[in-house]
Amino acid sequence: MPDVQFSWIDGSIVGLYFVVAIAAGLSVRKYVGKVDEFLVAGREMDIYVGIASLAATEFGIVTCMSAAELGFKHGFAGATAGILGAAAMFLIGWTGFCIKPLRDAGVITVAELLEVRFGARIRWLSGLVIVLGGLLNMGVFLRAGGDFLVIVCGFSPDYLEITMTAMLIAVGVYTIVGGMLSVLVTDYLQFVVMSVGMLAVTVLTLWYVPWSQLTTVVEEHYGAGGFNPLANENLGWTHVIFQALLNASAMLTWQTIIARLLSARDTKTGQKVYMRTSFFYACQFIIPGIWGIAALATLDPEVLTQLAADKNEAHAMPYFLATTAWPIGLTGVLVAAMLAADMSTDSSYLLTWGSVIYNDLLAPFRKTQWSEKRGLRWNRTIVALIGVFLLFYGLWYPLKHGIWIYLSVTGTIYLASMSTLLIASCYWKRANNWGAAAAIVVGAVLPIAHLVAEQLPATEKLAHQIGIERTGIATFVAAGVAMVVGSYLKLAVKGAGDVQPR
């Protein structure tokens, strides 16, 4: 590993921020006495806290590393997913498409709304695939965060597991104690630190590696495909279509995003949070993408060759940050910013998937109304158990592709079906539980089958030939077809049963 520029001053800055963030998260524990306060902050979130929280939550170290990896491997075209996501977030916030009836319903999760239209069984099944897709998606967060900190801070790789565990314990403590209130408070602090750190590093990156040099290196390595995803042989139409479907569905049903909408004071506030956060959503891909391109332009050719051979292109950006001679203390600010981003993301994701387990999967087992004290105890226990699962999963699961590809395919497990169900429940009167069940099964089976096929020697080559983008597009199409066919099939069977013999 190259020599890093991390000093005791940098370490002091990181340590100070770490202590302040945890103290801020714990400070609101006395205001959490009810389940609604724990899960949706009593629905009192205003616009500015919502923007800061949503922007901080959706930009963790895993997002930074995946976006930088896309920039490193595809040039400026790698930011396509972020631009499409920002456009989808703005348009959905502007029109209120699906999110208006969702917030007006006063629910805690998407699955809870689906029960109104499709019944309790569909709610439970929806909760199951949401948790499955969400936990698998989050499974690589700790490893990505640990890799980043180990490289940038110059730790021995032997300390990766210790770093991951320390991060998880710190985030878990204040999330378990304060719930969504702690998340919102720490998100606001983390948003400020993250913005300052990223802006400073980006300005200096462009000072050290001028824009002309960035465009030149992209042109040399990728030609027109480095600027236009449709001209990139490794992206193309399948990538653009899949990312458009994936990002639009995420804005409608990704529970960590929806949690901010459902925590807002009212529907208009939630819509404004969407519209104004869309700019930051694009930045979370564009800025790290620039860092990834700067790594391509400045790292030693031997390092680049080794990263490609090990399929560790995601490590290029951390190596660039670790070996660049930043002003004294800036590396510490940067690491604090990235740590802030990761703590925000991890805490929100822990709380989000825990809320689905409590609110949807455990709903059939709550025959009587639980007391607020018992409900809080269960929610906190669930968050702790999720943390344990994520720690062990992050240690052993091997990535076969880039980080963003993995996040996309695991997200599809529930995004394809849940977006189909949400749209149908809001705008298609003929939709029913048969169609909903068919869409859920089809939407989960295809991406899970692809993930499994990648791990098996006998099917690994076939899975690679098909490609994750084609599998993803097929999953969205199949979920929609399943909803229509299943719904009409029930209507036909019901109609036939209603016919009276002469």
C-alpha positions as CSV (number, residue, x, y, z in Angstrom):
1,M,0.0,0.0,0.0
2,P,1.3,3.5,-0.8
3,D,2.4,5.9,2.0
4,V,-0.6,7.8,3.4
5,Q,-0.8,11.4,4.6
6,F,-2.9,10.8,7.8
7,S,-1.4,12.6,10.8
8,W,-2.2,12.8,14.5
9,I,-4.0,16.1,13.8
10,D,-6.3,14.4,11.3
11,G,-6.9,11.6,13.9
12,S,-7.8,14.2,16.5
13,I,-10.4,15.9,14.2
14,V,-12.0,12.5,13.4
15,G,-12.1,11.5,17.1
16,L,-13.6,14.8,18.2
17,Y,-16.3,14.6,15.5
18,F,-17.0,11.0,16.5
19,V,-17.6,11.9,20.2
20,V,-19.8,15.0,19.2
21,A,-21.9,12.9,16.9
22,I,-22.6,10.2,19.4
23,A,-23.4,12.7,22.1
24,A,-25.8,14.5,19.8
25,G,-27.5,11.3,19.0
26,L,-27.9,10.3,22.6
27,S,-29.1,13.7,23.7
28,V,-32.6,13.2,22.4
29,R,-33.3,9.9,24.1
30,K,-35.5,11.6,26.7
31,Y,-37.9,12.7,24.0
32,V,-38.6,9.1,22.8
33,G,-41.5,7.6,24.7
34,K,-43.7,6.3,21.9
35,V,-43.3,4.0,18.9
36,D,-44.3,6.8,16.5
37,E,-41.6,9.0,18.0
38,F,-39.1,6.2,17.6
39,L,-40.0,5.3,14.0
40,V,-41.2,8.6,12.3
41,A,-40.1,11.3,14.8
42,G,-43.8,12.1,15.7
43,R,-44.3,13.3,12.1
44,E,-42.8,16.7,12.9
45,M,-40.0,16.9,10.4
46,D,-39.7,20.3,8.6
47,I,-38.3,21.0,5.1
48,Y,-34.7,21.9,6.0
49,V,-34.2,19.1,8.5
50,G,-35.8,16.8,5.9
51,I,-33.4,17.9,3.1
52,A,-30.4,17.5,5.3
53,S,-31.5,14.1,6.6
54,L,-32.4,12.7,3.2
55,A,-29.3,14.0,1.6
56,A,-27.1,12.6,4.4
57,T,-28.8,9.3,4.5
58,E,-28.5,8.6,0.8
59,F,-24.8,9.4,0.7
60,G,-22.8,7.0,2.7
61,I,-19.3,5.7,2.2
62,V,-20.7,2.8,0.1
63,T,-22.4,5.3,-2.2
64,C,-19.3,7.4,-2.4
65,M,-17.1,4.4,-3.2
66,S,-19.6,3.0,-5.8
67,A,-19.9,6.4,-7.5
68,A,-16.2,6.9,-7.5
69,E,-15.8,3.4,-8.9
70,L,-18.2,4.2,-11.7
71,G,-16.2,7.4,-12.5
72,F,-13.0,5.4,-12.5
73,K,-14.3,2.7,-14.8
74,H,-16.5,4.7,-17.1
75,G,-15.5,8.4,-16.9
76,F,-18.2,11.1,-16.6
77,A,-20.7,8.7,-18.1
78,G,-20.6,6.8,-14.7
79,A,-22.7,9.6,-13.2
80,T,-25.7,8.5,-15.3
81,A,-27.4,6.8,-12.4
82,G,-27.2,9.8,-10.2
83,I,-28.6,12.2,-12.8
84,L,-31.5,9.9,-13.6
85,G,-32.2,9.5,-9.9
86,A,-32.2,13.3,-9.4
87,A,-34.6,13.8,-12.3
88,A,-36.9,11.1,-10.9
89,M,-36.8,12.6,-7.4
90,F,-37.6,16.1,-8.6
91,L,-40.5,15.0,-10.9
92,I,-42.1,12.8,-8.3
93,G,-41.8,15.5,-5.7
94,W,-43.3,18.1,-8.1
95,T,-46.2,16.0,-9.3
96,G,-46.8,14.1,-6.0
97,F,-47.0,10.9,-8.1
98,C,-47.8,8.1,-5.7
99,I,-46.1,9.8,-2.7
100,K,-49.1,12.2,-2.2
101,P,-51.6,9.4,-1.5
102,L,-48.9,7.5,0.5
103,R,-48.2,10.4,2.9
104,D,-51.9,11.3,3.1
105,A,-52.7,7.8,4.3
106,G,-50.6,8.4,7.5
107,V,-48.9,5.1,7.3
108,I,-45.4,4.1,8.6
109,T,-44.3,1.8,5.7
110,V,-45.3,1.2,2.1
111,A,-46.5,-2.3,3.0
112,E,-49.0,-0.8,5.5
113,L,-50.6,1.2,2.7
114,L,-50.8,-1.9,0.4
115,E,-52.9,-3.7,3.1
116,V,-55.7,-1.3,2.5
117,R,-56.0,-2.4,-1.1
118,F,-54.7,-5.9,-1.2
119,G,-55.2,-7.3,2.3
120,A,-53.1,-8.4,5.3
121,R,-51.4,-11.3,3.5
122,I,-50.0,-9.0,0.8
123,R,-48.8,-6.6,3.5
124,W,-46.9,-9.4,5.2
125,L,-45.5,-10.7,2.0
126,S,-44.5,-7.2,0.9
127,G,-42.8,-6.6,4.2
128,L,-40.8,-9.9,3.7
129,V,-39.4,-8.9,0.4
130,I,-38.7,-5.4,1.5
131,V,-36.6,-6.6,4.4
132,L,-34.9,-9.3,2.3
133,G,-33.9,-6.8,-0.4
134,G,-33.0,-4.1,2.1
135,L,-30.8,-6.3,4.3
136,L,-29.0,-7.9,1.3
137,N,-28.5,-4.4,-0.1
138,M,-27.1,-3.1,3.2
139,G,-24.9,-6.2,3.6
140,V,-21.8,-4.6,2.0
141,F,-22.1,-1.2,3.7
142,L,-19.8,-2.0,6.6
143,R,-17.1,-3.6,4.5
144,A,-17.1,-0.7,2.1
145,G,-16.9,1.8,5.0
146,G,-14.2,-0.3,6.7
147,D,-12.2,-0.5,3.5
148,F,-12.3,3.2,3.0
149,L,-11.2,4.1,6.5
150,V,-8.5,1.4,6.6
151,I,-7.0,2.7,3.3
152,V,-7.3,6.5,3.9
153,C,-6.2,6.3,7.6
154,G,-3.3,3.9,6.8
155,F,-4.5,1.2,9.1
156,S,-3.3,-2.4,8.7
157,P,-5.8,-4.5,6.7
158,D,-5.9,-6.7,9.8
159,Y,-7.9,-4.0,11.5
160,L,-10.7,-4.1,8.9
161,E,-13.0,-6.3,11.1
162,I,-12.3,-4.2,14.2
163,T,-13.0,-1.0,12.3
164,M,-16.3,-2.4,10.9
165,T,-17.4,-3.5,14.4
166,A,-16.5,-0.2,16.0
167,M,-18.5,1.7,13.4
168,L,-21.5,-0.6,13.9
169,I,-21.5,-0.3,17.7
170,A,-21.3,3.5,17.6
171,V,-24.2,3.9,15.2
172,G,-26.2,1.1,16.8
173,V,-26.1,2.7,20.3
174,Y,-27.6,6.0,19.4
175,T,-30.1,4.5,16.9
176,I,-31.3,2.0,19.5
177,V,-31.7,4.7,22.1
178,G,-33.2,7.6,20.1
179,G,-34.7,6.1,17.0
180,M,-35.7,8.5,14.2
181,L,-35.2,11.6,16.4
182,S,-31.5,10.6,16.9
183,V,-31.2,10.0,13.2
184,L,-32.6,13.4,12.3
185,V,-30.5,15.3,14.8
186,T,-27.2,13.5,13.8
187,D,-28.2,13.7,10.1
188,Y,-28.3,17.5,10.3
189,L,-24.9,17.6,12.0
190,Q,-23.5,15.1,9.5
191,F,-24.9,17.0,6.5
192,V,-23.0,20.1,7.5
193,V,-19.7,18.3,8.1
194,M,-20.1,16.2,5.0
195,S,-20.8,19.2,2.8
196,V,-17.8,21.2,4.1
197,G,-15.5,18.2,3.7
198,M,-16.6,17.2,0.3
199,L,-16.6,20.8,-1.1
200,A,-13.1,21.4,0.2
201,V,-11.7,18.2,-1.2
202,T,-13.4,18.7,-4.5
203,V,-12.0,22.3,-4.9
204,L,-8.5,21.1,-4.1
205,T,-8.8,18.1,-6.3
206,L,-9.6,20.3,-9.3
207,W,-6.7,22.5,-8.2
208,Y,-4.3,19.6,-8.2
209,V,-5.9,17.8,-11.2
210,P,-7.3,20.5,-13.5
211,W,-10.5,19.9,-15.4
212,S,-8.7,19.8,-18.7
213,Q,-6.6,16.9,-17.4
214,L,-9.7,15.1,-16.2
215,T,-11.4,15.3,-19.6
216,T,-8.1,14.3,-21.3
217,V,-7.7,11.2,-19.3
218,V,-11.3,10.2,-19.8
219,E,-10.9,10.7,-23.6
220,E,-7.7,8.6,-23.6
221,H,-9.2,5.7,-21.7
222,Y,-12.8,5.6,-22.8
223,G,-13.2,7.9,-25.9
224,A,-16.8,9.2,-26.5
225,G,-18.1,6.5,-24.1
226,G,-16.5,8.3,-21.2
227,F,-19.0,11.2,-21.8
228,N,-22.0,9.5,-23.3
229,P,-23.3,6.3,-21.7
230,L,-24.9,5.2,-24.9
231,A,-21.5,5.2,-26.6
232,N,-19.9,3.2,-23.8
233,E,-19.6,-0.5,-24.6
234,N,-19.9,-1.4,-21.0
235,L,-23.0,0.7,-20.4
236,G,-25.3,1.4,-23.3
237,W,-29.1,1.4,-23.5
238,T,-29.5,-1.5,-21.1
239,H,-27.7,0.4,-18.4
240,V,-29.6,3.6,-19.0
241,I,-33.0,1.9,-19.1
242,F,-32.3,-0.2,-16.0
243,Q,-31.0,2.7,-14.0
244,A,-34.0,4.8,-15.0
245,L,-36.4,2.1,-13.8
246,L,-34.4,1.4,-10.7
247,N,-34.1,5.1,-9.6
248,A,-37.7,6.0,-10.3
249,S,-38.9,3.0,-8.3
250,A,-36.5,3.8,-5.5
251,M,-37.9,7.3,-5.2
252,L,-41.4,5.7,-4.9
253,T,-40.8,2.8,-2.5
254,W,-37.2,2.7,-1.1
255,Q,-38.1,2.7,2.6
256,T,-35.2,4.9,3.8
257,I,-36.3,7.6,1.3
258,I,-40.0,7.1,2.1
259,A,-39.3,7.3,5.8
260,R,-38.5,11.0,5.4
261,L,-41.7,11.6,3.4
262,L,-43.7,9.8,6.1
263,S,-41.9,11.8,8.9
264,A,-42.8,15.1,7.3
265,R,-45.3,17.4,8.9
266,D,-47.6,17.2,5.9
267,T,-47.7,16.1,2.3
268,K,-46.6,19.4,0.9
269,T,-43.5,19.4,3.1
270,G,-42.6,15.9,2.0
271,Q,-42.9,16.9,-1.7
272,K,-40.7,20.0,-1.2
273,V,-38.1,17.8,0.5
274,Y,-38.0,15.6,-2.5
275,M,-37.7,18.5,-5.0
276,R,-35.0,20.3,-3.1
277,T,-33.0,17.2,-2.3
278,S,-32.8,16.1,-5.9
279,F,-29.8,18.5,-6.5
280,F,-27.8,16.8,-3.7
281,Y,-28.7,13.3,-5.1
282,A,-27.0,14.2,-8.4
283,C,-24.0,15.6,-6.5
284,Q,-23.5,12.4,-4.6
285,F,-22.6,10.7,-7.9
286,I,-20.9,13.6,-9.7
287,I,-18.5,14.6,-7.0
288,P,-17.1,11.2,-6.1
289,G,-17.1,10.4,-9.8
290,I,-14.6,13.3,-10.2
291,W,-12.5,11.9,-7.4
292,G,-12.5,8.5,-9.2
293,I,-11.4,10.1,-12.5
294,A,-8.7,12.0,-10.6
295,A,-7.5,8.7,-9.2
296,L,-7.3,7.3,-12.8
297,A,-5.2,10.4,-13.8
298,T,-2.8,10.4,-10.9
299,L,-2.2,6.9,-9.4
300,D,0.9,5.0,-10.3
301,P,0.4,2.7,-13.2
302,E,1.5,-0.3,-11.1
303,V,-1.2,0.5,-8.6
304,L,-3.8,0.8,-11.3
305,T,-2.8,-2.5,-12.8
306,Q,-2.9,-4.3,-9.4
307,L,-6.4,-2.8,-8.7
308,A,-7.7,-4.1,-12.0
309,A,-6.1,-7.5,-11.5
310,D,-7.7,-7.8,-8.1
311,K,-11.0,-6.4,-9.3
312,N,-10.7,-3.7,-6.6
313,E,-11.3,-0.6,-8.6
314,A,-13.5,0.7,-5.8
315,H,-10.2,1.2,-3.8
316,A,-8.8,3.6,-6.4
317,M,-10.5,6.7,-4.9
318,P,-9.5,6.0,-1.3
319,Y,-5.9,5.4,-2.5
320,F,-6.0,8.8,-4.3
321,L,-7.3,10.5,-1.2
322,A,-4.8,8.8,1.1
323,T,-1.7,9.6,-1.0
324,T,-2.5,13.2,-2.0
325,A,-0.6,15.9,0.0
326,W,-3.6,17.8,1.4
327,P,-3.2,20.8,3.7
328,I,-2.8,19.8,7.4
329,G,-6.0,18.7,8.9
330,L,-8.0,18.4,5.7
331,T,-7.7,14.6,5.5
332,G,-9.1,14.6,9.0
333,V,-12.0,16.8,7.9
334,L,-12.6,14.5,4.9
335,V,-12.5,11.3,7.0
336,A,-14.9,13.0,9.5
337,A,-17.1,13.9,6.6
338,M,-17.1,10.4,5.2
339,L,-17.6,8.9,8.7
340,A,-20.5,11.4,9.1
341,A,-22.1,10.2,5.9
342,D,-21.7,6.6,6.8
343,M,-23.1,6.9,10.3
344,S,-26.1,8.7,8.9
345,T,-26.7,6.1,6.3
346,D,-26.2,3.1,8.6
347,S,-28.4,4.5,11.4
348,S,-31.2,5.3,9.0
349,Y,-31.0,1.9,7.3
350,L,-31.0,0.0,10.6
351,L,-34.1,1.9,11.7
352,T,-35.8,1.6,8.4
353,W,-35.6,-2.2,8.0
354,G,-36.4,-2.6,11.7
355,S,-39.5,-0.5,11.3
356,V,-40.7,-2.8,8.5
357,I,-40.1,-5.9,10.6
358,Y,-42.0,-4.5,13.5
359,N,-44.8,-2.8,11.6
360,D,-45.4,-5.3,8.9
361,L,-43.9,-8.7,9.7
362,L,-44.8,-8.8,13.3
363,A,-48.3,-7.2,12.8
364,P,-50.1,-10.6,12.6
365,F,-48.6,-11.7,15.9
366,R,-49.8,-8.6,17.8
367,K,-53.3,-9.8,18.6
368,T,-53.8,-7.0,21.1
369,Q,-52.4,-3.5,21.2
370,W,-48.9,-3.5,22.6
371,S,-48.0,-0.9,25.2
372,E,-45.6,1.8,24.1
373,K,-42.9,0.4,26.4
374,R,-43.2,-3.1,24.9
375,G,-43.2,-1.7,21.4
376,L,-40.1,0.4,22.0
377,R,-38.4,-2.6,23.5
378,W,-39.1,-4.8,20.5
379,N,-38.0,-2.1,18.0
380,R,-34.7,-1.6,19.8
381,T,-34.1,-5.4,19.9
382,I,-34.8,-5.7,16.2
383,V,-32.3,-2.9,15.4
384,A,-29.7,-4.7,17.4
385,L,-30.3,-8.0,15.8
386,I,-30.1,-6.5,12.3
387,G,-26.8,-5.0,13.2
388,V,-25.4,-8.4,14.2
389,F,-26.6,-9.9,10.9
390,L,-25.1,-7.1,8.9
391,L,-21.7,-7.5,10.6
392,F,-21.4,-11.2,9.8
393,Y,-22.9,-10.9,6.3
394,G,-20.5,-8.1,5.4
395,L,-17.5,-10.2,6.5
396,W,-18.2,-13.3,4.3
397,Y,-20.1,-12.3,1.2
398,P,-17.8,-12.0,-1.8
399,L,-18.6,-9.3,-4.4
400,K,-18.5,-10.6,-8.0
401,H,-19.0,-7.2,-9.6
402,G,-18.7,-3.5,-8.7
403,I,-20.4,-2.1,-5.6
404,W,-23.1,-0.2,-7.5
405,I,-24.0,-3.3,-9.6
406,Y,-24.5,-5.3,-6.3
407,L,-26.6,-2.5,-4.8
408,S,-28.7,-2.3,-8.0
409,V,-29.5,-6.0,-8.2
410,T,-30.3,-6.4,-4.5
411,G,-32.5,-3.3,-4.6
412,T,-34.4,-4.8,-7.5
413,I,-35.5,-7.7,-5.3
414,Y,-38.2,-5.5,-3.9
415,L,-38.2,-2.3,-5.9
416,A,-39.6,-3.9,-9.1
417,S,-42.6,-5.4,-7.3
418,M,-43.2,-2.7,-4.7
419,S,-43.3,0.1,-7.2
420,T,-45.7,-2.0,-9.3
421,L,-48.0,-2.6,-6.4
422,L,-47.8,1.1,-5.2
423,I,-48.7,2.4,-8.7
424,A,-51.4,-0.1,-9.2
425,S,-52.9,0.5,-5.7
426,C,-53.0,4.3,-6.4
427,Y,-54.2,4.4,-10.0
428,W,-55.5,1.0,-11.3
429,K,-59.0,0.1,-10.0
430,R,-58.8,-3.5,-11.3
431,A,-55.6,-4.4,-9.4
432,N,-56.2,-7.1,-6.8
433,N,-54.3,-9.4,-4.4
434,W,-53.8,-12.2,-7.0
435,G,-51.9,-9.7,-9.2
436,A,-50.0,-8.3,-6.2
437,A,-48.9,-11.7,-5.1
438,A,-47.7,-12.7,-8.6
439,A,-45.8,-9.4,-8.9
440,I,-44.0,-9.9,-5.5
441,V,-43.0,-13.5,-6.3
442,V,-41.7,-12.7,-9.8
443,G,-40.0,-9.5,-8.8
444,A,-38.0,-11.3,-6.1
445,V,-37.3,-14.6,-7.8
446,L,-35.4,-13.2,-10.9
447,P,-32.8,-11.1,-9.1
448,I,-32.3,-13.6,-6.3
449,A,-31.8,-16.3,-9.0
450,H,-29.1,-14.1,-10.6
451,L,-27.3,-13.6,-7.4
452,V,-27.3,-17.3,-6.6
453,A,-26.2,-18.1,-10.2
454,E,-23.2,-15.8,-9.9
455,Q,-22.0,-17.8,-6.8
456,L,-22.2,-21.2,-8.4
457,P,-19.4,-22.4,-10.7
458,A,-21.8,-24.2,-13.0
459,T,-23.9,-21.1,-13.7
460,E,-21.5,-18.2,-13.1
461,K,-20.6,-17.8,-16.8
462,L,-24.3,-17.9,-17.9
463,A,-25.2,-15.2,-15.3
464,H,-22.3,-13.0,-16.6
465,Q,-23.5,-13.4,-20.2
466,I,-27.0,-12.4,-19.4
467,G,-25.9,-9.5,-17.3
468,I,-27.4,-7.8,-14.3
469,E,-28.9,-4.9,-16.4
470,R,-30.9,-7.3,-18.6
471,T,-32.0,-9.3,-15.6
472,G,-33.1,-6.0,-13.9
473,I,-35.1,-4.8,-16.9
474,A,-36.7,-8.2,-17.3
475,T,-37.6,-8.2,-13.6
476,F,-39.5,-4.8,-13.8
477,V,-41.3,-5.9,-17.0
478,A,-42.2,-9.3,-15.5
479,A,-43.5,-7.8,-12.3
480,G,-45.8,-5.4,-14.3
481,V,-47.0,-8.3,-16.5
482,A,-47.6,-10.5,-13.4
483,M,-49.7,-7.8,-11.8
484,V,-51.9,-7.4,-14.9
485,V,-52.2,-11.1,-15.6
486,G,-52.8,-12.1,-12.0
487,S,-55.4,-9.4,-11.5
488,Y,-57.4,-10.2,-14.7
489,L,-57.1,-14.0,-13.9
490,K,-58.9,-13.4,-10.6
491,L,-61.5,-11.2,-12.2
492,A,-62.1,-13.9,-14.8
493,V,-62.4,-16.7,-12.2
494,K,-64.6,-14.6,-10.0
495,G,-66.8,-13.6,-13.1
496,A,-67.1,-17.3,-14.1
497,G,-68.2,-18.2,-10.6
498,D,-70.8,-15.5,-10.6
499,V,-72.5,-16.9,-13.7
500,Q,-75.7,-18.6,-12.8
501,P,-76.6,-21.9,-14.7
502,R,-79.8,-21.7,-16.7
